[in-house]
């Protein structure tokens, strides 16, 4: 006859049991401890302020996806990225800033920029598209604005491809910055 010995409450469990309770491992605990809590239906608030945040993050992230591997912009961003961080997450964080302050400042600066058509055409050449979320209270973020925000983030990181603040870049500088996404 076999004898089975289990520790008291030591059986491992993960996942949801019906719509009643959830078992999940405690990540920072040793010895695989499991937490149990009541299951709550996840909610997805679609308030205007939530839409504003999501739109800003979506726009900056969309622009990063257009940076080709080993392109000069990616190489320079990687060189500025602190050890242990991912280059694209670091760049997005720089573009957004603390409490979204940097992207807000960039969008305000865009409103006073004189060469917005140059930014729009350079962004179109990269395949950037306008970003929108229907429940956001702010206007859609245009492709040119996305490229402009990236240029300001590159300037903040002292990347040589953005030698001046984005408002001061000439048409040739804007084209050169856009080319750095690809080559």
Backbone bond lengths (Angstrom), bond angles and torsions (degrees), N, CA, C in turn:
res aa  C-N    CA-C-N  psi(-1)  N-CA   C-N-CA  omega(-1)  CA-C   N-CA-C  phi
1 X - - - 1.436 - - 1.531 108.05 -
2 X 1.338 116.95 136.06 1.461 122.22 -177.90 1.508 110.54 -87.26
3 X 1.304 114.15 144.55 1.467 119.90 177.26 1.519 107.68 -115.14
4 X 1.334 117.66 126.44 1.465 122.97 -178.91 1.507 108.15 -113.76
5 X 1.339 116.38 129.59 1.459 121.42 179.08 1.531 107.61 -121.94
6 X 1.302 115.40 121.46 1.463 121.09 176.65 1.520 109.14 -115.96
7 X 1.332 117.36 142.85 1.460 117.48 175.64 1.525 110.23 -68.33
8 X 1.301 115.79 151.93 1.456 120.68 179.45 1.521 109.67 -62.45
9 X 1.311 117.57 121.77 1.458 124.85 -178.63 1.527 112.68 56.38
10 X 1.306 117.48 30.01 1.451 120.57 -176.38 1.502 114.01 -102.11
11 X 1.302 118.73 4.76 1.441 120.82 178.91 1.533 108.33 -74.56
12 X 1.321 115.61 132.88 1.455 119.69 -176.10 1.526 110.47 -83.72
13 X 1.307 116.26 138.56 1.453 121.02 177.83 1.520 109.33 -145.85
14 X 1.344 115.88 142.73 1.463 121.32 174.31 1.519 108.08 -141.84
15 X 1.304 116.32 152.16 1.452 121.20 176.20 1.505 113.50 106.95
16 X 1.334 114.44 -174.80 1.459 122.07 -175.15 1.519 109.11 -102.31
17 X 1.311 116.64 138.57 1.449 122.76 175.37 1.524 107.56 -109.86
18 X 1.343 114.75 101.57 1.458 119.46 -175.99 1.515 110.14 60.48
19 X 1.301 117.04 -142.99 1.459 122.17 173.02 1.518 108.99 -112.62
20 X 1.329 115.61 39.73 1.452 120.03 -174.88 1.525 112.82 -116.01
21 X 1.350 117.62 -57.58 1.462 119.93 -175.89 1.525 110.41 -136.07
22 X 1.320 114.92 159.89 1.456 122.58 179.50 1.516 108.37 -128.24
23 X 1.327 115.72 130.93 1.463 122.33 173.70 1.517 107.63 -104.35
24 X 1.328 116.76 132.49 1.464 119.52 179.02 1.519 109.53 -147.89
25 X 1.329 116.49 145.64 1.465 119.19 177.95 1.524 110.65 -70.63
26 X 1.306 115.43 148.63 1.466 121.30 175.58 1.520 106.11 -91.52
27 X 1.319 116.26 111.74 1.457 121.64 -171.71 1.509 115.10 -59.63
28 X 1.317 118.21 -38.72 1.461 120.49 -174.77 1.528 112.72 -91.15
29 X 1.335 117.18 -5.56 1.466 120.42 -177.42 1.520 110.56 -83.63
30 X 1.309 115.64 149.49 1.458 121.75 175.95 1.527 108.90 -86.62
31 X 1.294 116.09 161.57 1.456 123.46 174.54 1.519 113.35 64.97
32 X 1.333 118.83 23.91 1.452 122.07 172.41 1.512 116.04 62.80
33 X 1.318 118.37 40.09 1.457 120.54 178.44 1.523 110.96 -64.18
34 X 1.321 115.64 148.08 1.451 121.64 -178.66 1.516 109.65 -118.12
35 X 1.320 115.03 140.63 1.457 121.43 177.07 1.528 108.26 -103.65
36 X 1.316 116.12 147.65 1.454 121.68 177.29 1.521 107.52 -126.17
37 X 1.329 115.55 132.39 1.465 119.02 176.92 1.527 109.20 -144.94
38 X 1.315 114.76 166.27 1.446 120.44 177.73 1.532 109.23 -70.94
39 X 1.316 117.36 139.83 1.456 121.34 178.66 1.520 109.37 -76.34
40 X 1.322 115.93 131.85 1.464 121.22 174.62 1.513 108.11 -123.15
41 X 1.304 115.54 140.79 1.461 120.40 -179.45 1.524 108.75 -67.80
42 X 1.341 117.56 125.56 1.464 119.34 178.33 1.527 110.79 -62.91
43 X 1.312 114.71 144.55 1.460 118.47 178.31 1.523 109.21 -117.45
44 X 1.289 115.77 153.87 1.454 121.86 179.66 1.524 107.56 -129.33
45 X 1.324 116.87 85.39 1.465 117.81 -178.17 1.520 110.46 -64.36
46 X 1.295 115.40 136.25 1.450 119.76 177.74 1.524 109.25 -119.61
47 X 1.333 113.65 53.02 1.458 119.29 177.39 1.524 109.39 -77.22
48 X 1.317 115.83 166.33 1.467 119.89 179.11 1.527 111.79 -62.61
49 X 1.329 116.62 -42.32 1.470 118.61 -178.78 1.528 110.85 -67.13
50 X 1.328 117.59 -37.45 1.463 120.64 176.09 1.528 109.70 -64.47
51 X 1.319 117.11 -40.37 1.461 121.51 177.95 1.515 112.37 -63.58
52 X 1.335 116.71 -38.26 1.467 120.65 178.07 1.526 111.12 -61.37
53 X 1.331 116.34 -46.38 1.464 121.15 -179.73 1.529 110.02 -63.98
54 X 1.325 115.93 -46.75 1.468 119.80 -179.33 1.526 111.51 -62.38
55 X 1.316 117.66 -38.53 1.457 120.82 179.97 1.530 110.97 -64.85
56 X 1.310 117.20 -43.94 1.467 120.48 179.98 1.526 111.03 -63.46
57 X 1.323 116.33 -43.38 1.467 119.99 179.30 1.533 110.56 -66.83
58 X 1.311 116.83 -40.89 1.462 121.87 179.32 1.525 110.72 -61.73
59 X 1.310 117.06 -43.67 1.461 121.36 -177.94 1.522 111.66 -64.74
60 X 1.313 116.70 -48.41 1.466 119.71 -178.96 1.524 110.45 -65.42
61 X 1.315 116.98 -41.59 1.456 120.39 178.70 1.519 112.71 -65.16
62 X 1.335 117.02 -37.65 1.462 120.57 177.83 1.527 110.47 -60.00
63 X 1.306 116.82 -41.31 1.459 119.89 179.94 1.514 112.77 -65.27
64 X 1.326 117.11 -36.60 1.468 120.80 -179.31 1.524 110.74 -66.19
65 X 1.334 116.96 -31.51 1.472 119.18 -179.25 1.523 112.15 -65.56
66 X 1.301 118.43 -16.63 1.468 121.75 -179.21 1.530 112.76 -87.21
67 X 1.327 117.34 -5.70 1.467 120.28 178.79 1.527 108.16 -79.78
68 X 1.322 116.20 119.92 1.460 122.85 -177.11 1.528 109.53 -76.51
69 X 1.340 115.94 144.96 1.463 120.23 177.02 1.523 111.01 -56.74
70 X 1.305 115.56 135.13 1.465 125.43 179.21 1.529 113.66 64.56
71 X 1.327 118.02 15.11 1.460 120.49 171.47 1.525 108.33 -70.06
72 X 1.307 116.61 158.59 1.468 119.37 -174.61 1.531 112.28 -61.13
73 X 1.326 118.34 -33.84 1.469 119.70 177.49 1.522 110.78 -65.33
74 X 1.323 117.00 -44.27 1.463 119.91 179.17 1.530 111.10 -63.36
75 X 1.308 117.19 -42.35 1.469 121.39 179.87 1.527 110.53 -59.80
76 X 1.330 116.81 -44.01 1.460 119.57 -178.71 1.525 112.29 -71.54
77 X 1.333 117.05 -35.60 1.470 119.09 176.26 1.522 109.90 -65.25
78 X 1.338 116.78 -43.48 1.465 120.35 178.63 1.526 111.37 -59.31
79 X 1.321 116.62 -37.27 1.467 120.51 179.74 1.530 111.76 -65.42
80 X 1.323 116.91 -29.51 1.474 121.16 -179.71 1.528 112.76 -90.43
81 X 1.334 118.00 -12.51 1.456 121.96 -175.82 1.529 110.40 -74.13
82 X 1.330 117.74 128.95 1.466 120.37 177.80 1.528 111.38 -62.35
83 X 1.312 115.55 151.87 1.467 121.45 178.84 1.525 109.72 -57.83
84 X 1.311 115.21 140.43 1.455 120.10 177.74 1.514 114.52 86.86
85 X 1.328 117.85 -1.50 1.466 120.74 178.12 1.521 109.57 -113.70
86 X 1.311 115.54 156.06 1.450 122.08 177.88 1.527 107.46 -88.96
87 X 1.321 116.63 135.41 1.468 121.34 -172.72 1.519 112.55 -58.54
88 X 1.346 117.83 -43.69 1.463 119.04 -175.74 1.524 111.90 -71.16
89 X 1.331 117.57 -36.80 1.465 120.48 176.51 1.530 110.42 -66.45
90 X 1.321 116.29 -38.56 1.461 120.85 177.85 1.529 110.57 -63.54
91 X 1.342 116.73 -42.76 1.459 120.43 -179.01 1.530 111.23 -68.11
92 X 1.324 116.92 -41.51 1.469 120.39 177.14 1.528 109.73 -61.77
93 X 1.327 116.66 -43.71 1.467 120.63 178.24 1.520 112.04 -61.64
94 X 1.321 116.70 -38.02 1.460 120.55 177.63 1.521 110.87 -67.02
95 X 1.327 116.85 -42.14 1.462 120.70 -179.38 1.522 111.59 -66.75
96 X 1.331 116.35 -37.48 1.468 119.76 -179.82 1.516 111.25 -76.65
97 X 1.328 117.20 -42.94 1.451 121.75 -178.73 1.519 112.62 79.23
98 X 1.286 115.33 173.51 1.462 121.44 179.02 1.523 109.23 -67.83
99 X 1.324 116.26 125.75 1.470 123.02 -179.55 1.533 111.53 55.70
100 X 1.339 115.58 32.53 1.469 123.31 178.48 1.531 113.02 63.31
101 X 1.318 117.31 21.01 1.468 120.77 -177.01 1.523 112.02 -66.83
102 X 1.336 117.85 -38.70 1.464 119.76 -176.27 1.527 112.21 -70.27
103 X 1.324 117.34 -42.45 1.466 117.94 178.91 1.530 110.61 -68.09
104 X 1.327 116.93 -35.84 1.469 119.23 176.64 1.526 110.46 -62.06
105 X 1.336 116.69 -43.77 1.463 120.77 178.53 1.533 111.00 -64.73
106 X 1.332 116.03 -37.62 1.468 119.64 178.91 1.525 111.44 -66.21
107 X 1.320 116.94 -40.58 1.465 119.83 179.75 1.530 111.41 -68.49
108 X 1.322 117.20 -32.77 1.472 120.57 174.56 1.531 109.70 -68.78
109 X 1.335 116.64 -42.36 1.469 120.44 178.47 1.530 110.60 -63.34
110 X 1.329 117.14 -34.80 1.463 121.00 177.68 1.531 110.98 -58.13
111 X 1.306 115.82 -38.31 1.472 120.05 -178.21 1.521 112.49 -63.81
112 X 1.320 117.36 -22.73 1.466 120.63 -179.59 1.530 112.31 -106.53
113 X 1.333 117.27 0.35 1.468 120.48 -179.45 1.525 110.00 -71.20
114 X 1.331 115.85 143.05 1.459 120.19 -177.21 1.527 112.63 -94.08
115 X 1.323 118.28 -17.91 1.463 121.01 -174.31 1.538 112.07 -110.90
116 X 1.313 117.26 41.68 1.469 120.62 -176.43 1.531 112.12 -64.90
117 X 1.317 118.23 -31.19 1.471 119.08 178.88 1.523 111.23 -66.35
118 X 1.327 117.13 -33.50 1.473 120.21 176.30 1.535 110.28 -65.12
119 X 1.311 116.52 -41.71 1.471 120.53 178.59 1.527 110.55 -65.16
120 X 1.328 116.72 -41.90 1.468 120.42 -179.54 1.525 111.11 -63.07
121 X 1.323 117.13 -44.63 1.465 119.20 -178.43 1.528 111.50 -69.53
122 X 1.326 117.79 -36.86 1.466 120.41 177.12 1.526 110.62 -66.12
123 X 1.328 116.68 -39.56 1.465 120.76 178.37 1.524 110.70 -65.86
124 X 1.323 116.97 -39.26 1.470 120.62 178.52 1.524 110.78 -63.56
125 X 1.336 116.90 -35.90 1.466 119.98 179.62 1.526 111.75 -66.58
126 X 1.335 117.09 -24.19 1.468 121.37 177.84 1.528 112.62 -87.27
127 X 1.313 116.53 -10.84 1.459 119.74 -176.87 1.519 113.32 86.92
128 X 1.322 116.94 14.36 1.466 119.85 175.40 1.527 109.08 -70.33
129 X 1.309 116.11 143.54 1.467 120.26 178.54 1.521 109.31 -126.72
130 X 1.320 115.24 156.76 1.458 120.75 177.91 1.525 109.59 -60.88
131 X 1.321 116.19 145.97 1.465 121.75 -179.39 1.518 109.26 -116.30
132 X 1.338 116.00 139.67 1.455 120.80 -178.92 1.520 109.54 -148.02
133 X 1.298 115.96 150.07 1.466 124.42 169.38 1.519 105.23 -130.46
134 X 1.312 116.08 127.13 1.462 120.75 -170.05 1.519 114.17 -61.89
135 X 1.324 118.40 -31.82 1.461 120.03 -176.57 1.528 113.29 -96.47
136 X 1.330 117.57 9.41 1.469 120.89 176.18 1.532 108.95 -79.10
137 X 1.318 115.56 148.38 1.469 119.54 179.61 1.524 112.46 -87.80
138 X 1.334 117.06 -15.38 1.462 120.19 179.69 1.533 109.58 -90.62
139 X 1.304 115.30 160.72 1.465 120.86 179.42 1.529 109.53 -68.13
140 X 1.328 117.39 157.05 1.467 119.47 175.26 1.526 110.59 -55.50
141 X 1.314 115.71 148.77 1.463 121.09 178.96 1.522 106.96 -93.60
142 X 1.326 115.89 121.53 1.460 120.94 -175.09 1.524 110.88 -77.96
143 X 1.328 114.98 163.72 1.462 121.17 178.52 1.527 110.59 -60.48
144 X 1.319 116.99 -40.43 1.463 120.17 178.43 1.519 112.25 -63.48
145 X 1.328 116.07 -39.56 1.464 119.74 177.26 1.528 111.25 -63.21
146 X 1.319 116.87 -38.37 1.472 120.58 179.29 1.527 109.80 -61.64
147 X 1.325 116.53 -48.22 1.465 120.55 179.34 1.530 110.84 -62.93
148 X 1.314 116.84 -39.43 1.462 123.19 178.25 1.539 110.41 -61.82
149 X 1.333 116.86 -44.80 1.472 121.67 178.55 1.525 109.87 -61.89
150 X 1.330 116.90 -41.58 1.467 120.27 178.41 1.529 111.47 -63.86
151 X 1.325 116.34 -40.16 1.466 119.73 179.63 1.526 110.59 -64.57
152 X 1.329 116.98 -38.39 1.465 119.34 177.85 1.524 110.87 -67.17
153 X 1.330 117.35 -37.68 1.464 120.40 177.18 1.528 110.42 -65.92
154 X 1.327 116.72 -40.39 1.466 120.56 177.59 1.526 110.70 -63.29
155 X 1.322 116.56 -39.39 1.465 120.63 177.08 1.534 110.35 -63.96
156 X 1.340 116.97 -41.61 1.462 120.74 178.22 1.529 111.91 -62.01
157 X 1.338 116.44 -31.62 1.466 121.14 179.26 1.528 112.34 -85.76
158 X 1.326 116.93 1.91 1.470 123.35 -178.94 1.524 111.96 60.85
159 X 1.309 116.19 39.11 1.462 121.72 176.87 1.524 108.22 -80.88
160 X 1.314 116.72 133.55 1.468 121.22 -173.40 1.522 113.26 -64.43
161 X 1.325 117.97 -19.57 1.472 120.60 178.90 1.519 112.29 -70.82
162 X 1.329 116.99 -17.14 1.466 122.09 176.90 1.526 107.95 -124.17
163 X 1.329 116.98 77.86 1.465 119.72 -174.55 1.524 114.18 -70.06
164 X 1.338 116.37 -19.22 1.461 121.42 179.96 1.520 108.42 -132.31
165 X 1.330 115.61 166.31 1.458 119.47 173.45 1.523 108.51 -59.13
166 X 1.311 116.63 149.99 1.466 121.80 -172.89 1.522 113.12 -56.20
167 X 1.308 118.29 -31.50 1.468 120.82 179.46 1.519 112.08 -65.82
168 X 1.321 116.76 -24.21 1.460 121.44 -175.10 1.520 113.31 -98.43
169 X 1.332 118.05 -2.71 1.461 120.26 -177.93 1.534 110.15 -72.96
170 X 1.311 115.27 138.10 1.464 121.20 177.36 1.528 109.53 -79.56
171 X 1.303 116.47 172.56 1.464 121.09 178.02 1.525 110.40 -58.36
172 X 1.320 117.02 -42.93 1.470 120.82 179.12 1.532 111.15 -63.51
173 X 1.339 116.87 -39.61 1.470 120.80 177.94 1.523 111.24 -65.06
174 X 1.322 116.74 -39.19 1.464 121.19 179.55 1.530 110.10 -65.07
175 X 1.307 116.67 -44.22 1.470 120.46 178.23 1.518 110.56 -63.86
176 X 1.321 116.47 -40.94 1.462 121.09 178.05 1.530 111.43 -63.67
177 X 1.328 116.58 -41.28 1.475 120.38 178.27 1.529 109.98 -64.04
178 X 1.319 117.44 -43.53 1.469 120.74 178.43 1.523 111.29 -63.89
179 X 1.325 117.23 -39.02 1.468 120.75 178.60 1.518 111.50 -63.49
180 X 1.328 117.17 -29.38 1.468 121.41 -179.81 1.531 112.44 -66.10
181 X 1.332 118.29 -15.43 1.463 121.83 174.34 1.527 110.58 -70.51
182 X 1.325 116.11 -27.44 1.458 121.02 -170.88 1.508 114.29 -109.14
183 X 1.335 117.77 -29.45 1.465 120.15 -174.92 1.507 112.07 -125.36
